[in-house]
Each structure stands twice: as C-alpha cells, then as structure tokens.
C-alpha cells in the first residue's frame, strides 16, 4: 500500500483542498458530537503549519442531490471551526465555479451533496473541484469506500493527491492489525445477521487464529451445531453457510469458540428478567441476549494470550444493563491484554465509550462501512485512487 502523505509535501503558498469527514450529528442547529471534527483538526492545522491556504469540503447527512437544504448545511461546523482555530472560517455556499483562500487561512465549502453529480462521481464536477487547488488531500476514511466526485474523482483529476493525517493513521493501523499482524490474532465480530457479515467472517478466518462471534451471528452458528436458541435472533436459512464456516475452521486448525452459557430473557426489553443458562438448557421461549459468565472467562483467556485483536461488534445487547456484562468483559479483556487492538463500527465505538475503554484501545476507527469493507478484503476506491497517484 503506497501513497503520498500530506506532511511530506511542500505546501508553502499552495492551496490545499482537504476532503474531511465532518458528517456530525446536529440537533436544533447544535452539534451533539464533535469527535469527527476534533479528529479533522490535526490535518487542517498541519496544512496551515506547512504554509498552505486551506479549503475544506465534506458531506453532511443525506440531502436530495442538487437541492440546498438548510437542515444539512455545514454552517454549525463553520462556527465550530472558527472557535477552535481562533479566526473566522467562512462557509462558502456557491464554490464549485471558483474560490480562493490566502495562505494561513481556512474556508469551509458547503455540503458536497448539494452538487449534482457528487454521488455518481461525475468527471466534470470532479475536474471543477480539482481546479480549485494545487494539492488534494483525502482525509475522510469513513467515505473511502464510496466512489464520489469529492473522494475519488477529484483526486484523479488533481495535479497532486495525498492522504491526510487521519486517513494515514487509519491505514497504518489497519495494516498493522490486518495486513502485517503479530500472531496469535483474535477477531471479535458481533452483529444481528450472518448474512451481512458472512464475507467478513470468511475473510477473517483466513487471517486470524481465533474468531469470536456475538449476537445473531453466534445464534446461527449454535443452530448449525444442533443447539436450540429458542426465539433468539437467528437466520435458519443460513445454517448451511454457518456449518461450512465451522467446518472450514476445523479443517484449517482455527478456533471459533461457541458459548457454553448465555444470559436469556423472555422479551427484547430492558426490563425483562435476565437468567443465566447453560447453552443446552435454552428453552423454546427464551431469547439469548448475552454471553454468560463462564463464556466471558473463556473468551477473556483467549484474548489475554493474543498479540493482535480486531473488534467489530458487541457480543450482547449491551444497551440493556442486564445484558451488558459480556461485552464489558470482552472490552476489559482487551484493556488488560498486551495486544495491539483495533476497533471499529458504530456499535463497537458506542460500547467502548459506555465502558470507558477509549484509552485502552490502540486504534479506534470512526468509520463504519469503510472499516467493514476493509475487513472483507474489498478495495476501497479512495485508497486505490491514492495508490494510482503515488505511482
């Protein structure tokens, strides 16, 4: 994986166009989580430090393409950036046909999804974006799996294209965790459905030593092993696929541990009574909501001896206090291990924050879809573009 990094380029007096991920939640005009904005600051400030004039662009939400909608305006982000940088960062509404910025200054360009052709990577639109700058910086890993004008086309059309600091850190972490990892490797993949993560599971099984699953994925694997899962979330039509995955693990000497005990309830409700049961004792009206304490100990031991941990998805319904202990135990095991750990996906990040584990994870990816597609082994269009430009 070879690509140019922004911090290695001469940017003095140049105009830099940075594609950031500023897609933050906004309620009543107020930003409710600024994590992505905070992350983007390191690239913006580094470009200023290197003597550039900075144009920043991003999408926000899912507005109708080509139609301005105040609800999806980046105006609150411009205010946030102004406060953080200590000088005015104007929001430029009509920018596609030309905008300039002085060295040492920053301008924020209005939502890229207000432009016709953004989503389908229109080449003419991409050329207009590229014409605004001397250097294009791709820094939004969360959109790297989308081939849009502002993520791929602009880079192909630009004189110079490189990765920003957020994207570089993400790719370095993924490379260390998945492309050149230390063994033993443990992957933890939770989720409601095998169907959405079957490719991920198969790809990871080729790379890891231990594959721990959670949620509906585990329930489907239990069905494949002949256990009853009651009325738990599972995909009976994918039992054959689940059995094939388990058989593949056995044939290749890999370990997919299954729960020996679980925590069940009678309904998917925070107030339902939680009961610990041996896996063989799950009844027809039970709903599996978490792994049990014995299983948590088993998983913790496997994590303890690992050198690399990849975490994508909780192992139980951690949002409900009575069914959060399994996911917490997994998180604590990662915290107490010496392994390099990389975690990603919305539910995973939420669990990490809920249990105060953020300082203990080596790298946390804020991306959802792009992180998952990287785990699947898919080529990310924006990363492929950066590799083309480097060559």
N, C-alpha and C positions, 0 to 999 in steps of 0.2 A: 504494500500500500504506500505509494509515493505521491506526495502532494506538496505544494508550496505552503509555507506558513507565513502569516502576515508579519509577525515580529522579526522575520529575517529579511524583509524588503525595505528598500529606501523609499520612504513616503514623504520626505520633506517637500513641501509646496504642492503636493499632489492632492487630487480629490479622490476620496475613498468612498465607495458605496458599500455599505455593510447590510447584508440581509440577516436580521436578527429574528429571534422568536419572542415577540412581545405580545403574544396571544394570551393575555391575562384576564382573569375574571373581573368584571366591572359591574357593580350594582348601584343604581341611582347615581351614576357618574363617579363613583368612588372605586378605586382599585382594592379588591379584597385580599389578594395575594400577590406580592411583588417579587416572588422568588425568581421568576424568569428575567425580570428587569434587573435585579441585583446581579444575576449571572452575566447579563449582557454588558454590564458596565466595564468589566475588565478589558474587553476588546475595544470598546469605544474610547476609553481612557488611554489605552496603549496606542491607538491610532493617533490621538491628539499628541501624546508624548513623542511620537515619531515625526511630528510636524505636519500632519495632514489636515485638510478640511474634510469634515465627515458628514456624509448623507446616510441616514438610517432608514431602512424600509422594513416593513413587516405586514403580515395579515393580522386580522383580529376577527374571530368568530366566523360565521358562515353567511355573509350577506349575499343578496342577489347580485351576481356579477354585472358590472356596468352601471349600477344604481347606487348613488350616495345615500347612506342611511346613517343618521346621527347616532343611532344606537351602537353602531360599530365603528365610530370614529376613534382615532388614536389620540384625541385631544387630552384625555386624562393622563395618557402616557407622556405627552409633551410636557405637561405640568410637572409630573414626577421627575423626568429627566432634568428639567430646569432647576428643580430643587436640589437634586443630587450633584449636578455639575457646578452649581453656583452662578450660572449665567443663563440668559434666555435661550431656550431651544424652541424656535418657531415651528409650528405644524404647517407644512406646505400642502394645500389642498389640490391644486392643479399643477402637477410637477412633471408629468411624463414628457412634455414637449420642451423642457429645459428648466434647470435650476442650478444655481451656483452657490458655493459656500467658501468662505475665506479660511485659510489655514488657522487652526486653533479654535474653530467654531463648529457647531453641530446644528443640522437641520433634520427634523423628522418628517418623512414623507407619508402622506395619508395612505390608509389601508390599501394594500396592493390588490385586494379582491374587489375593489371598486372599479378596476380596469378590465375592460373587455379583452379576453384572450389570456388572462393570467392563468387560469386553471388548466387550459389546454396547451400551455407553453407556446403561444403564438410567436413565431420568429420575428415578426416586425415589431411587436411590443418589446420583445427581449432586446432587440437592437437599439431601440429607443432608450431602454434602461442602461444598456452598456455605454451609450454615447454620453451619459451624464458623468462618467468617471474615468480616471486613469487606472484605477485598481478596483476590482470587485472582490469583496470578502464574503464568503459564505460562512455563516456562524450559527445557523439555525438547524441543529441536528434533528430536532423534532419534525422538521419538514423535509429532511433529506431523502425520504422515501417517495416524495411526490415530485413528478416532473412538471414543474410550473415555470412560467417565464421568469419569476423572481428568484428561483432557486437553481435552475439548470440553464435555461436559455440565455439568460444574461451573462452567465459565466462563460459559456461557449462563445458568445459574441464579444466579450470584453478583451481588451488588449492583454491584461494580466488578471488571473483569478487565483485566489488562495483561500486557505482556511483561517478563520478567526480562532481566538484562543479557546472559546467554549467548545467549538467543533473539534479542534485539535486534541483537547483534553479528553473529549468523549471517545474519539477514535483511538487514542493511545490506551485508554482504559479498556476498551473493547478488545483491542489487540492483545493486551496483557492477559485479559480474562478469558478470551476465546480463541485467539489465533496463535498465541505463544504462551499458553498457561503452564503453571507448575502443577504436577500431579502429586497426590490424588485431587481430582476435581469433583466437587459436588454441585449439582444443579438442582434448584428447587423451583418447580413450576406448578403454580396453582391456577385455578380457573373453573368456570362453571361447565365448560364443554370440552370434550376431547376433540370435537370436530374443528374448533377454532385453533387448536394448538397441536394437532397431530403431526404436522410437518416439523414444528419446533421440537417436539419430543423425539422424533426420529433423528433429526439432525444432531441434537444434543447427545443422544445415546451413542453416536459415533465418536463423540469428543470427550465425554465425561466418564468417570468411574462409578459414580453413584447418581441416580436420578430419583429425587424425592418429588412426589406429586401431592397435590392437595385439591380439595373441593370436589366438584363433579367429575373431574378427571379421575381422581382416585376411586370414586364410587363406580365408575365404569370399569376400571381395572379390577375392582373387587368382584363385580358381576362376572367378569371374564374368568376369575378364579373359582367361581361357583358359590360365592357368598351372597347372602341376602342383604340388600341395602334398604329394605322397606320402601318408604315413599320418598327416599332421598333423590336429589337431583342427579340424574344419570342418563346415559344415552344407550339404551338397549340395542339400537340398530348398529352401534359401533363396537359391539362386544368382540366381533371377529378381528377388527383392527387393534383393539386393546390386547387381545390374546396374541396377535402377531408381534406386538411391541414387547410383551413379556417374554415370548419365545426368543425373540432377537436378543434380548438382554441375557438370557440363559446361555444361548449359543455363543455369545461373544464375551462371556465372563463379566458382564456388567451387573450392577445391583440396582434393582428397582424395589426398594423395601415397601411393603404394604402395612397398613395399621394392624396392630394386634388388639388395640382397644380404641374406642371412639366415644365422643360425647354426643348424645342424641336428645332430641326434643320431639314433641308431638306436632308442632306447627312452626313455620318460619316466622317467629315472633320473638322480640327481645325479652318478653316476659314468660315465654314457655319454660317449663321446668327442665333443667339440664341434668341428664343422668349419664354416668359413665358405664359403658357396657363392653364386654369382650366382643370382638368382631363377630364371633359365631352366635352371639346372643341377640343380635339386632332383630327386632320383630317387625311384622308387616306394616305396623302403623308408626314406626319410628322414622325420624328424619335425621340423618347424620349431619352434624353442624360443625364438628371439630375433631381433631385427633385427640386421643386420650393421653393421660399422663405417662403410661408405660411406653407408648409410641413416641411421645415427645422426648423421653430419655433416650430411646433408640436412635432417633434422628440426631439428637444433640451429640451423641457419641460419634456418629459418622461425620458430622460437621467438625467436631473437635480435632479429628486426625487429618483434615483436609488442608491443602495448600492454596486452593482456589475455590471460591464459592460464587456461583451465579444465581441470583434470586429474582424470579419473576412471578409473583402471585402469592397470596396468603394461603395457609393450609386449612383455614376455617373461617367461619363468619365472624371475623374479628370486630366488626362494628357492634355486635351484641356482647356485652360484658361477660355473660355466662359462657360464651363460646370463643373467647379471645385468647385463652391461655396457650393453645397450641401454637398459634402464630407468634405470640410473645416468646415462647420457649425457643422457637426456631431463631428468632431475632437475637435473643440473649446468647444462644449458642454461637452465632456468627460473631457477636460482640466479644465473646470470651475466647475465640479462636485466634490463631496467628495467621490465618489465611488472608490472601488478597481477596476482597469481596467487591462485587459489582452488582448493583440492584437497579431495576427499572420497571416502569409501568405504574399507572396511576394508583391502583390499589396497594401496590407494594410500597410506594413512597408514602401513602397515607398511613400505612401500618408502621413504617419506620418513624414517622413523625409522632404518631399516637404513643408509641412506646419509648420515645426519647432516644432512639438509636442512631440518629443522624451522624454524630461524631465518630461512631464506631464502624461505619461502612466506608470502605476505601474509596468507592466512587458511586455516586447516585445519579442515574440518568433521569432527567426530567422528561425525556421523550417516551412516548407510548408506542405508537405504530412503528416508528423507525427502529426502536430498540428491539421490538419483536421480530421485525423483518431481518435485522442483522442476525438475531439468534437463529432464524430459519435458514440463514446462509444466502439470502437474496442479495442481489446487487442493489445498492442504493443509488438512484440516479444522480443525486448531487455529489456524492463521493466519486462516482465514476467520472463525472464532469471534471472534478478537481484533478483526478489522475490523468485525464486527457490533457489538461492544460499544463500539467507538470512535465509531460513528455513532448 
